[in-house]
Amino acid sequence: MSRYLIRRVLGAIVVMWAVATLVFFMLRAVPGDPIAAMLFDVGDPAVADQIRQKFGLDQPVWVQYAKWFGLMLQGDLGTSLLGSRIEVSRIVAEAFPRTISLASVSFVIATAIAVPAGLISALRRHSALDHTVTFVAFLGLSMPDFWLAILLIIVFAANLQWLPAIGYVPLAEGFWPWFSHLILPSIAIGTPFAAIMARMIRSSMLEVLKTEYMQVARSKGLLKPRLIFVHAFPNALIPVVTVMGIALALLMAGTVVVENVFAIKGLGRVLIQGILNRDYPVVQGAILVVSAIFVFSNLLVDLLYTVIDPRIRYE
């Protein structure tokens, strides 16, 4: 197991390096000059050349890459090219807690909806309840998250005034202020993922309920709750956990549209703003964090397999 973990961690580091390197060269291959964008294409060319020299953008790409890679190994992700000149690590550190908070609450809401809905749909197959759950799941999957976000703001923030419409409050300022600002965006983000997970749970449970060992368990006269939650549901979790891992990684990478609707400057919004501003260091730092999230989320899912199913072992 330890050898497997070492191999996976080393592989994860290689993947992150490959992604960061690819992004570094692709950004510089895209037409457009970040200094010209900074000066709105109307600045003095001499001033633009001085700024370009200051940031080292006048040097060959390979030299820029070598300097950036050396600083990255020291934990320095660079400094934003914009006038504020804020360190990228500080920008990411400010955005990451917002994204983590939003992703965590969204994931809990999605799981709380998906698990009972999927189980009910599987155990009441072809019933009116099953058709209702299926219809609601497809409805939740079909609704654009930004449209649902705006609808939630209109109903619960503007009309009923139960919850705040925009912004983010750190957890240090109190649980309810923090949680109340996350409820609406988390519902908007979590609803599509809940629909996907509910359909996956239903499909996986139906496959498990057909197996021979479940027929043997029924013949022994086991109580239905034990039959479902001890024998059926754990064996149906392998494909479900895979989908949950992907969903959690996507949530933690940031959801740009909903973050913009609710004015939450999370990781996704930082990444998009960096791309629009051609802010190379910010984009490279954000992509590095996002790739780390996806790589280690997949590693966590693989390790969870051994917990769910003791027959799975990594040698």
Residue pairs with C-beta under 8 A, 6 or more apart in sequence:
1 313
1 314
1 315
3 315
4 314
4 315
8 299
8 302
9 299
12 292
12 295
12 296
12 299
15 291
15 295
16 288
16 291
16 292
16 295
19 287
19 288
19 291
20 72
20 284
20 287
20 288
20 291
21 65
21 69
23 283
23 284
23 287
24 65
24 68
24 280
24 284
25 61
25 65
27 278
27 280
27 283
27 284
28 61
28 64
28 280
32 278
33 48
33 278
34 57
34 81
34 277
34 278
34 279
34 280
35 48
35 51
35 52
35 55
35 57
35 81
36 43
36 48
37 277
37 278
38 51
38 81
38 82
38 83
38 277
39 47
39 48
39 51
49 58
52 58
55 81
56 63
56 64
56 67
57 64
68 78
68 281
68 284
71 77
71 78
72 288
75 89
76 89
77 87
77 88
77 89
77 92
77 281
77 284
77 285
77 288
78 87
78 88
78 280
78 281
78 284
78 285
79 85
79 86
79 87
79 88
79 281
80 86
80 87
80 88
80 91
80 279
80 281
80 282
81 277
81 278
81 279
81 280
81 281
81 282
82 277
82 279
88 281
88 282
88 284
88 285
89 285
91 270
91 282
91 285
92 267
92 270
92 285
92 286
92 289
94 265
95 254
95 265
95 266
95 267
95 269
95 270
96 267
96 289
97 170
97 171
98 168
98 264
98 265
98 266
98 267
99 252
99 253
99 254
99 266
99 267
99 268
100 252
101 168
101 171
101 178
101 182
102 182
102 185
102 186
102 189
102 251
102 255
102 259
102 264
102 266
103 248
103 251
103 252
105 179
105 182
105 183
105 186
105 190
106 185
106 186
106 189
106 190
106 193
106 251
107 190
107 193
107 244
107 247
107 248
107 251
109 186
109 187
109 190
109 194
110 190
110 191
110 193
110 194
110 197
110 247
111 194
111 197
111 244
113 190
113 191
113 194
113 198
114 193
114 194
114 195
114 196
114 197
114 198
114 201
115 197
115 198
115 201
117 133
117 136
117 137
117 194
117 198
117 201
118 133
118 197
118 198
118 199
118 200
118 201
118 202
118 205
119 201
119 205
119 228
119 233
120 129
120 130
120 133
121 129
121 130
121 133
121 134
121 137
121 198
121 201
121 202
122 201
122 202
122 205
122 206
122 209
123 205
123 228
124 130
125 206
133 198
133 202
134 199
134 202
136 195
137 194
137 195
137 198
137 199
138 195
139 195
140 191
140 192
140 194
140 195
141 192
141 195
141 196
143 191
143 192
145 188
145 189
145 191
145 192
145 255
145 257
145 258
146 188
146 257
146 258
146 261
148 187
148 188
148 191
149 184
149 185
149 188
149 257
149 258
149 261
149 262
150 261
152 184
152 187
152 188
153 165
153 166
153 184
153 261
153 262
156 162
156 163
156 184
157 163
157 164
157 165
157 184
158 165
163 180
163 181
163 183
163 184
164 180
164 181
165 184
165 262
166 262
166 263
166 264
167 181
167 262
167 263
167 264
168 181
168 182
168 262
168 263
168 264
168 265
169 177
169 178
169 180
169 181
170 178
171 178
181 262
184 262
185 258
185 259
185 261
185 262
185 264
188 258
188 261
189 251
189 255
189 258
193 247
193 250
193 251
196 243
196 247
197 240
197 243
197 244
197 247
200 239
200 240
200 243
201 236
201 240
203 239
204 236
204 237
204 238
204 239
204 240
205 232
205 233
205 236
207 236
208 214
208 232
208 235
208 236
209 232
211 235
213 231
214 227
214 231
214 232
217 227
217 231
218 227
222 231
234 308
234 309
235 309
237 308
238 305
238 308
238 309
241 301
241 304
241 305
241 308
242 301
244 301
245 297
245 298
245 300
245 301
245 304
246 297
248 297
249 293
249 294
249 297
249 298
252 267
252 293
252 297
253 267
253 268
253 290
253 293
253 294
254 266
254 267
254 268
254 269
254 270
254 271
254 290
255 266
255 268
256 268
256 269
256 271
256 272
258 264
259 265
259 266
259 268
259 269
260 269
267 286
267 289
267 290
270 282
270 286
271 282
271 283
271 286
271 287
271 290
273 279
273 282
274 282
274 283
274 286
275 283
302 314
305 312
306 312
306 313
306 314
